[in-house]
Amino acid sequence: MTSPDPTDDNKQGGAREITVPLRLYKAVTVFSTLFAMLGVIVGFVLLDSATNRATVALSEVNVPLALAGLAAIVFGGGVYAFATRFQAAGMGNAKDDDDERSDNG
C-alpha cells in the first residue's frame, strides 16, 4: 500500500491554502499578526503576574491567572497558524515551481 504524496494537495491549491483577493490578504495578515502578537505578549504578562516574576513558591502561584496566560499564548499561536493558510491570487510556494530541482532538500 502506497502512502499519498503530501505535495499533491499543494499542486492543486490544496486544502491547506485559502486563496483570497490581495486586499483581504493584506487585512488578514495585518490583523492576524496584531492579534497573535497581543495574545502572546498578554499571555506572558499574565504568567509573569501569576508567578510574581517567578519568585513565589509553587504553592503560591495564582493558578487561574497562569491558565489564562497559557490560554492567551495558545490563542496567539493558533491565530498565527491559521492566518498562514491565506494567500493572495498568484502567490505560491517556491518549492512548487518547476525551475527548482526536487532533490534540493
C-alpha positions in Angstrom: 0.0 0.0 0.0 1.5 3.3 -1.0 1.1 6.5 1.1 -0.4 9.5 -0.6 2.0 12.2 -1.7 1.7 15.2 0.6 2.7 17.6 -2.2 -0.3 16.6 -4.3 -2.6 19.0 -2.4 -0.2 21.9 -2.8 -0.1 21.5 -6.6 -3.8 21.9 -6.9 -4.2 24.7 -4.3 -4.9 22.1 -1.6 -7.0 22.2 1.4 -4.3 24.0 3.4 -4.1 27.2 1.3 -7.0 29.6 1.0 -6.7 31.9 -2.0 -8.3 35.3 -1.3 -8.1 38.7 -3.1 -5.0 40.8 -2.4 -6.9 43.4 -0.3 -8.3 40.7 2.0 -4.9 39.0 2.2 -3.3 42.2 3.4 -6.1 42.8 6.0 -5.8 39.2 7.3 -2.1 39.4 7.5 -2.0 42.7 9.4 -4.8 41.9 11.9 -3.8 38.3 12.5 -0.2 39.3 13.2 -1.5 42.0 15.6 -3.8 39.6 17.4 -1.2 36.9 17.5 1.4 39.3 19.0 -1.0 40.7 21.5 -2.1 37.2 22.6 1.5 36.0 23.2 2.5 39.2 24.9 -0.5 39.4 27.1 -0.1 35.7 27.9 3.5 36.2 29.1 2.5 39.2 31.1 -0.3 37.1 32.8 2.2 34.3 33.5 4.7 36.8 34.9 2.0 38.3 37.1 0.7 34.8 38.2 4.2 33.8 39.4 5.2 37.2 40.7 8.1 37.3 38.3 8.9 33.7 39.0 9.8 34.4 42.7 6.9 32.8 44.5 6.7 29.2 45.8 4.8 26.8 43.7 2.0 26.6 46.2 1.5 30.4 46.0 1.1 30.6 42.2 -2.2 32.1 41.1 -3.4 29.1 39.0 -6.4 30.8 37.2 -4.2 33.7 36.1 -1.5 31.3 35.0 -4.0 29.2 33.0 -5.4 32.4 31.4 -1.8 33.3 30.4 -1.3 29.9 28.8 -4.6 30.2 27.0 -3.6 33.6 25.7 -0.3 32.2 24.3 -2.1 29.3 22.7 -4.7 31.7 21.2 -1.9 33.8 19.7 -0.2 30.8 18.3 -3.4 29.5 16.8 -4.3 32.8 15.2 -0.9 32.9 13.6 -1.0 29.3 12.4 -4.5 29.8 10.9 -3.5 33.0 9.2 -0.6 31.5 7.4 -3.0 29.4 5.3 -4.2 32.5 3.4 -2.5 33.6 0.2 -3.3 36.1 -2.5 -4.0 35.1 -6.0 -0.8 34.4 -7.9 1.1 33.6 -4.7 2.5 30.1 -4.5 5.1 28.0 -2.7 8.6 28.4 -4.2 9.2 24.7 -3.8 6.3 24.0 -6.2 8.0 25.9 -9.0 9.3 23.7 -11.9 12.6 25.6 -12.2 13.9 24.0 -8.9 15.3 20.6 -8.6 13.3 18.2 -6.4 16.5 17.0 -4.6 17.3 20.3 -3.0 16.4 19.3 0.5 
